Each structure stands twice: as structure tokens, then as C-alpha cells.
């Protein structure tokens, strides 16, 4: 009887405990004491977020969670405060979100990370010289040499599904009158294909940007395009057929996006992000360290961030100015 009573009492107590947990109010967002960083899929974002994480945790004693998110969803998450920071916002690529949440709603603050970042169409410099290709228009008549799958038609990587740049580049290929099939796959599978092509000396033409490791590790050339002209940049988001883009990108400016809700909750962390900047060549270095780059095997991203932070005290001092 005593054993049966004890078991029944234990079960009732356990159930009461579980019910109390289920009914207890969840911690409000304003009570959260950590920083959530929205992580994009490309290496530049991954490198920067690891540096931010190390500084916040080791210098400011602020715990950090890194959460994978799309470029579209990051704006909504910053707006409602479920994500505090998105570390690698490219402009003008992400103009729609910038216009809505930074300029109109004013729920997201931005800080310039670095600027004058080029982007466009790249190919092997050796093959470009051999084929006499200098501009995007020199690809006409040479499209078939970029046939990588044997179907008789050349391909060009325009970026992953879901990127604004992929739509822009798709429109460009049509407007330039090129008989190239726009290929949309994620960056990492594309890089595996690129490594193989570069080893074999096989022709490839593709969209890319700087800073990134391929433009530092391979001898690539960016093809000339007509200069950026607002009248030749007619973009209808989500509608490639109605978009008419026939000029180069303006050099990109890269921002850190910060939810303004963070300012009240963790003002020291917010101030850190408002102090943020990083030289573009340092981003290229960090990317090359965390990726499996020819001649430089992949390293642990956290260890790379630690080593970089501890070897750049002047920059870190600027980041922490007015905080410590």
C-alpha cells in the first residue's frame, strides 16, 4: 500500500509540475538577454557573424545564437525583433526590404560595413584572353563553349533561387541577347562545380561578387558591361519577363541590419553594431580561411574568428568605443 501510494503521489506531483510549466507564461521578447544573429547562406555572412559572436561573448559577455534565415525573412524577423541582427545586407540587391523596413517603417537600423564591392559576370582570365572576350557582348557567338552538360547550349550561373540578384541576372542575359541558359543552384554546389572546372581548365561564365575567395584564389576577369544607368535598370520584383535590365550593377554597399528593439533591451550590444565596420580585404581573408580553398584547407570558423579578433586590436577598440 505504501509503495502504491508513493507511486501515485509521485505521478500526481509530476503531472502537476508539467501542467505548471505548460501554463506558465513564456518569457517575453523584451526579457531575452541574448543576441540572435540571422545567418545567410553565403560565406561572407558566415565569416562576419562568427567575428561578431566572438566579440559579443568574450568582450561584452553577451550570449549569441546564430539562426539560419533567408534574405527575405530576415527583414520580417528584424522588424518584429525575433532576430536582432543580419550581418551582410547587400545594397542595391536588397533594396525592397531596405525601402520598407529602414526608410518607411523605420524599425531597422543599418550601419555600413564596407562599400565599393563589385559584382558582375566573371570567367577565367586565360580562357577570356584565348577567346578574345573582354565584355559581356563578346560572349555572343561563343555561347556554346560554356556548355557544361552536353546539351549543345551554354550555361551561366546567375545565383541561387530566391536571390534578387538571380532575377536581375536572368533579365540581363535576355536583354543582352545571349543564348545562354540561366542556371539557379545554391552557392556551395556551384563552388564545387567551379573548382572542378578550374582544375580542368574548362570554360565557365558565372555571376559573382567581391569579397569572396574565388576572385582572390583564381585568375578571373570581370566582363565589361554598360555603365549603371537608372533608365536601363527596370526591375519588377518576382516578374523576370517584365524586368528590363541592361547595364552593370552599381558597386554594392554592405550593411549590418539591426532591429531597433535591441537598443532598449541590450544597449551595449546595439552600440557595438552601430560602431561596426570591417575592411573588405579582411572579409576576403576570413572567407578564404573558413572555406575549403585550393591550397588552404578549411578551418574551424570559430577559431578563425578568435584569431582574427585578437590580432586586430585597433579595429576591436573602435567597435567597443563608448561601451567599456
C-alpha positions in Angstrom: 0.0 0.0 0.0 2.8 2.4 0.9 4.6 1.7 -2.4 1.4 2.1 -4.4 0.6 5.4 -2.6 4.1 6.7 -3.1 3.9 5.9 -6.9 0.5 7.6 -7.1 1.8 10.7 -5.2 4.8 10.8 -7.4 2.7 10.6 -10.6 0.3 13.3 -9.4 3.2 15.6 -8.4 4.9 15.1 -11.8 1.7 15.9 -13.7 1.1 19.0 -11.6 4.7 20.1 -12.3 4.3 19.6 -16.1 1.0 21.4 -16.1 2.5 24.3 -14.2 5.3 24.6 -16.9 2.7 24.4 -19.7 0.6 27.2 -18.2 3.5 29.4 -17.1 3.8 32.5 -19.3 6.7 32.3 -21.8 9.5 34.8 -21.3 8.7 38.0 -23.2 10.9 39.1 -26.0 11.9 42.1 -24.0 13.3 39.8 -21.3 15.6 38.0 -23.6 19.3 38.6 -22.7 21.0 37.1 -25.7 21.6 38.3 -29.3 20.2 36.3 -32.2 22.1 36.7 -35.4 20.4 35.8 -38.7 22.8 33.8 -40.8 22.7 34.0 -44.6 23.8 31.1 -46.8 27.0 32.6 -48.2 30.5 32.6 -46.8 30.8 36.4 -46.3 27.9 36.4 -43.9 29.2 33.3 -42.1 32.6 34.8 -41.6 31.3 38.1 -40.2 28.7 36.6 -37.9 31.4 34.5 -36.3 33.5 37.6 -35.6 30.5 39.3 -34.1 29.7 36.3 -31.9 33.2 36.1 -30.5 33.3 39.8 -29.6 29.9 39.9 -28.1 30.5 36.8 -26.0 34.2 37.3 -25.0 34.4 41.1 -24.8 30.8 42.1 -23.7 29.6 38.9 -22.0 26.5 38.7 -24.2 25.5 35.2 -25.3 24.8 34.7 -29.0 22.6 32.4 -31.0 23.1 32.0 -34.8 20.0 31.2 -36.7 19.8 30.4 -40.4 17.4 32.6 -42.3 16.6 33.8 -45.9 17.3 37.3 -47.1 13.5 37.8 -47.4 12.6 36.5 -44.0 15.4 38.5 -42.3 13.6 41.8 -42.8 10.4 40.5 -41.2 12.4 39.0 -38.3 14.3 42.3 -37.7 11.0 44.2 -37.9 9.4 42.1 -35.1 12.6 41.6 -33.1 12.7 37.8 -33.3 16.1 38.3 -34.9 18.4 41.1 -33.7 21.0 41.3 -36.4 21.5 40.4 -40.1 25.2 40.9 -40.8 25.5 41.1 -44.5 22.8 43.1 -46.3 23.8 43.9 -49.8 22.6 47.1 -51.5 21.1 47.6 -54.0 20.4 43.8 -54.2 18.1 44.0 -51.1 16.5 47.4 -52.0 12.9 46.3 -51.4 13.5 45.3 -47.8 15.7 48.3 -47.2 13.0 50.7 -48.5 10.2 49.0 -46.4 11.9 48.5 -43.1 14.7 51.1 -42.9 13.1 54.1 -44.7 9.4 53.6 -44.3 8.7 51.6 -41.2 11.9 52.7 -39.5 12.1 49.5 -37.4 15.5 48.5 -38.6 18.7 50.5 -38.2 21.7 49.9 -40.6 25.4 50.5 -40.3 27.7 50.5 -43.2 30.1 47.5 -43.0 32.1 48.2 -46.2 31.4 49.6 -49.6 32.5 49.7 -53.2 32.1 46.0 -53.6 32.0 44.9 -57.3 29.7 42.3 -58.7 29.0 41.1 -62.2 29.9 38.2 -64.6 33.2 36.5 -64.3 35.2 33.9 -66.2 38.8 32.5 -66.3 41.2 35.2 -67.5 43.1 32.6 -69.5 40.1 31.5 -71.5 38.9 35.1 -71.9 42.3 36.0 -73.5 42.2 32.9 -75.7 38.7 33.6 -77.0 39.1 37.4 -77.2 36.4 38.0 -74.6 36.5 41.3 -72.7 32.9 42.4 -72.5 29.5 40.7 -72.0 28.8 41.2 -75.7 31.9 39.3 -76.7 30.1 36.2 -75.4 27.8 36.3 -78.5 28.8 33.6 -80.9 30.9 31.9 -78.2 28.0 30.7 -76.0 28.4 27.0 -76.9 31.9 26.8 -75.4 30.2 27.2 -72.0 28.1 24.0 -72.5 28.8 22.1 -69.3 26.1 19.4 -69.6 26.5 18.4 -73.2 23.1 19.6 -74.4 24.6 21.9 -77.0 23.7 25.1 -75.3 25.9 27.1 -73.0 25.0 27.8 -69.3 25.6 30.7 -67.0 25.2 30.6 -63.2 23.1 33.6 -62.2 22.8 32.8 -58.4 20.6 30.6 -56.2 16.8 30.5 -56.3 15.3 33.3 -54.1 18.1 35.8 -54.6 17.2 39.2 -56.0 20.4 39.0 -57.9 19.3 35.8 -59.7 16.3 37.6 -61.1 18.4 40.6 -62.1 21.0 38.4 -63.9 18.3 36.4 -65.6 16.9 39.6 -67.0 20.3 40.8 -68.1 21.1 37.6 -70.1 17.9 38.1 -72.0 18.4 41.9 -72.6 22.0 41.3 -73.8 20.7 38.8 -76.4 22.8 35.9 -75.1 21.9 32.3 -75.9 22.9 31.1 -72.5 20.7 29.1 -70.1 20.4 30.8 -66.7 21.3 28.2 -64.0 20.0 28.7 -60.5 21.5 26.5 -57.8 22.8 27.2 -54.3 26.3 28.7 -53.9 28.0 25.8 -52.3 27.1 23.2 -55.1 28.1 25.9 -57.6 31.5 26.3 -56.0 32.1 22.6 -56.2 31.4 22.7 -59.9 33.6 25.8 -60.3 36.6 24.1 -58.5 36.3 21.1 -60.9 36.1 23.4 -63.9 39.1 25.4 -62.8 41.2 22.3 -62.2 40.4 21.1 -65.7 40.7 24.5 -67.4 37.1 24.1 -68.6 35.2 27.3 -69.7 32.6 28.7 -67.3 30.9 32.1 -67.1 29.1 33.0 -63.9 27.8 35.7 -61.7 29.9 36.6 -58.7 30.9 39.3 -56.3 33.7 40.6 -54.1 34.8 40.0 -51.4 34.9 36.2 -52.0 37.6 33.6 -52.2 37.3 32.6 -55.9 38.3 36.1 -57.0 41.4 36.0 -54.8 42.5 32.4 -55.4 41.7 32.1 -59.2 42.8 34.3 -62.1 39.4 35.6 -63.0 38.3 38.6 -65.1 35.0 40.5 -64.7 33.4 41.2 -68.0 32.7 44.7 -69.0 29.0 45.8 -69.1 27.4 49.1 -70.0 27.8 51.5 -67.0 25.0 51.6 -64.5 22.1 53.7 -65.8 18.9 54.0 -63.8 16.9 54.2 -67.1 18.3 50.8 -68.1 17.5 49.2 -64.7 13.8 48.5 -64.9 13.1 45.9 -62.2 9.7 44.3 -61.4 10.4 42.0 -58.4 9.2 38.5 -59.0 8.5 39.1 -62.7 11.5 38.5 -64.9 9.6 39.0 -68.1 8.5 42.5 -67.1 12.0 43.4 -65.9 14.4 45.0 -68.4 18.0 45.4 -67.0 20.8 46.0 -69.5 23.6 47.6 -67.5 26.1 46.8 -64.8 25.4 46.8 -61.1 26.4 49.8 -59.2 29.2 49.0 -56.8 27.5 47.4 -53.7 27.4 48.8 -50.2 27.2 46.2 -47.5 25.3 46.9 -44.3 24.6 45.4 -40.9 20.9 45.4 -40.2 19.9 45.7 -36.6 16.4 45.5 -35.0 15.8 48.8 -33.2 14.2 46.7 -30.4 17.7 45.7 -29.4 18.6 49.3 -28.4 16.2 49.1 -25.4 16.9 45.5 -24.5 20.7 45.4 -24.8 22.0 48.9 -25.4 25.7 47.8 -25.2 25.2 45.2 -28.0 23.2 47.7 -30.0 26.1 50.3 -29.7 28.6 47.6 -30.8 26.7 47.1 -34.0 26.4 50.8 -34.6 30.2 51.0 -34.2 30.7 48.2 -36.7 32.8 48.3 -39.8 35.3 45.9 -41.5 37.7 46.3 -44.4 36.6 44.4 -47.5 40.0 42.7 -47.9 39.7 41.4 -44.4 36.4 39.8 -45.3 38.1 38.1 -48.3 40.7 36.8 -45.9 38.2 35.4 -43.4 36.2 33.7 -46.2 39.3 32.0 -47.5 40.1 30.7 -44.0 36.7 29.1 -43.4 36.2 27.7 -46.9 37.9 24.6 -48.4 40.0 26.7 -50.7 42.7 25.3 -53.1 46.0 25.5 -51.2 44.3 26.5 -48.0 42.2 23.8 -46.3 39.0 24.7 -44.4 39.4 25.8 -40.8 37.0 26.0 -37.9 35.1 29.2 -38.2 35.1 30.0 -34.5 38.8 29.5 -34.2 39.4 31.7 -37.3 37.2 34.5 -35.8 39.1 34.3 -32.5 42.5 34.5 -34.1 41.4 37.4 -36.3 39.8 39.4 -33.5 42.8 39.0 -31.2 45.2 40.1 -34.0 43.2 43.3 -34.8 43.0 45.2 -31.5 42.7 48.6 -33.2 39.5 47.7 -35.1 38.1 46.0 -32.0 38.8 49.1 -29.9 36.8 51.1 -32.4 33.9 48.6 -32.1 33.9 48.9 -28.3 34.3 52.7 -28.2 31.8 54.2 -25.7 30.8 50.8 -24.4 33.5 49.6 -22.0 
